[in-house]
């Protein structure tokens, strides 16, 4: 049995469970990693039930004891996680049990808390440190693939509005990373990736590190392959009630970095923005009510 199958079983039995068993069942659905790693007593405490309730839940689900429930979750961790398909099954089960409105509200609350923690203590210090390193660079090479691509592209785009510092390592025909061959130790590679890490991103980071190019990593763990090579690392949470890891904290960090870099540019940034606005106006890029009426 895997986590998804166990989640389905919990949902099927949930309505017939006493209130205390339901509390324990919700804890198992909501905290799969903790089920594998924490003691049964600690899980019971966090769920607000007695330890014996966890045992009764396991027996209700057809197991001989709660250690069997822990083993299902531990096996998932040992084999590299539930994967998107496995997490999707768990999400579907949770969504059926709680309802879509409740799940959406919990996701919003979780994201708000994750973002708030990025503005505290060491996390905030690391963000500022990275902004200084990026602002002082001659050029910023931006790299992010798959789910991380929009984050890296967004930073590159915003920085392009204030000058020519940003180089997006993104192109057709598989030549996206070629431009980094021109980078020196006066430049910085801004690399974004979270588990499961993109092999091409990791390889580019290793190449840059070997060439002495400073790296700012936006990643999810101090032991990620990006963090191991980075001069400055910004750690972001990716836990989500969805089957897919959240990238929202990454976007928030990229927006804050762009603002701090622009601010450190001072008059130079202002002059570049003025040129950008003039060019956008000349090409009539943005819609306006007046323009809409002319085209009727």
Buried (B, 14 or more C-beta within 10 A) or exposed (E): BBBBBBBBBBBEBBEEBEEBBBBBBBBBBBBBBBBBBBEBEEBBEEBEBBBEBBBBBBEBBEBEEBEBBBBBBBEBBEEEBBBEEBBBBBBBBBBBBBEEEEBEEBBEEBBEEBBEBBEEEEBEEBBEBBBEBBBEBEBBBBBBBEBBBBBBBBBBBBBBBBBEBBBBBBEEEEEBBEBBEEBEEEBBBBBBBBEEBBEBBBEBBBBBBEEEBBBBBBBBBEEBBBBBBBBBBBBBBBEBBBBEBBBBBBBBBBBBBBEBBBEBBEEEBEEBBEEBEEEEEEEEEEEEEEEEEEEE
